[in-house]
């Protein structure tokens, strides 16, 4: 069971906080789509004929693709891979691109799940983020998507900006629940190096993100989603029963995936591949049959650390028996020894040989995982 991620590296404009690879210049869009199709054909053996259970169009902004371009890409995927008839096909959509005929068109092409980048229900905050839509377009987008026949919709929300208080965040969440969507992905605002936000903070034109406020907002997020019947199956992901994201869940479960497009990553349990982070270099390399990626062969430590990093963030947690089976007694003993400090602080739960983060422990997920890494 494998997945395919397809990166569409174009956007209307650059968001204040975004560190993903994209271009606002669409001049080479046709060449880029052709290169993506060629890469798909070239890499059909990467997943060793495994059945594809999920396809994810991310970005960037996939909704900048025309229907004919999307059909071109999907046709190549189906020509080169065995795609399960019930596969999850997710498409990231920005609210400003929601148009009924377009959404009906992508549904006809097989897209059955939408991930919509709402981000906020505050017009002033959206403007500060440099988003290309407003709050009314958020509401219109979800309504149009539902009219277009989509009944598996995820929305993205960001918390931790200077515009938010516990009260306004709670109100935003109630607004989100009122949209009757099936899934929420909610992320703490982080300051990445290659972003305008980071530049403004260095120039003292913006303040650092307040970690104490962010912690309060995360608690509210966990409490209110639970109150509304959602399962927190990963630190930042919440869903109604039966609506877990198959594609992302498979990332966290350590299953293989093929990443297509500039800056996309691939993983097959043995190695990782990192495609070049440049549209021009990617297109030229593909057109001239030149290398377009770097490869990292995973060591035993890498595989163990990857397992800890991804699984600890989820409701499935880290299985002590699996660690012994997959990585050996040395890693299992190290893992158990490193856990002791967190057991004393009630930051982890251990049930039936499975280690998960407690509610309080979820605030420190990255730090706990780092301490569990094997670096000897």
Buried (B, 14 or more C-beta within 10 A) or exposed (E): BBBBBBBBBBBBEEBBBBBBBBBEEEEBBEBBBBBBBBBBEBBBEBBEEBEBBBBBBBBBBBBBBEBEBBBBBBEBBEEBBEBEEEBBBBBBBBBBBBEEEBBBBBBEBBBBBBBBBBBBBBBEBBEBBBBBBBBEBBBBBBEBBBEBEBEBBBBBBBBBBEBBEEEBBBEBBEBBBEBEBBBBBBBBBBBEEEBBBBBBBEEEEBEEBBEEBBBBBBBBBBEBBEEBEBBBBBBBBBBBEEBBBBBBBBBBEBBBBBBBBBBBBBBBEEEBBBBBBBBEBBBBBBEEEEEBBEEEEBEEBBBBBBBBBBBBBBBBBBBBEBBBEBBEEEBBEBBBEBBEEBEEEEBBBBEEEBBBBBBEBBBBBEEBBEEBBBEE
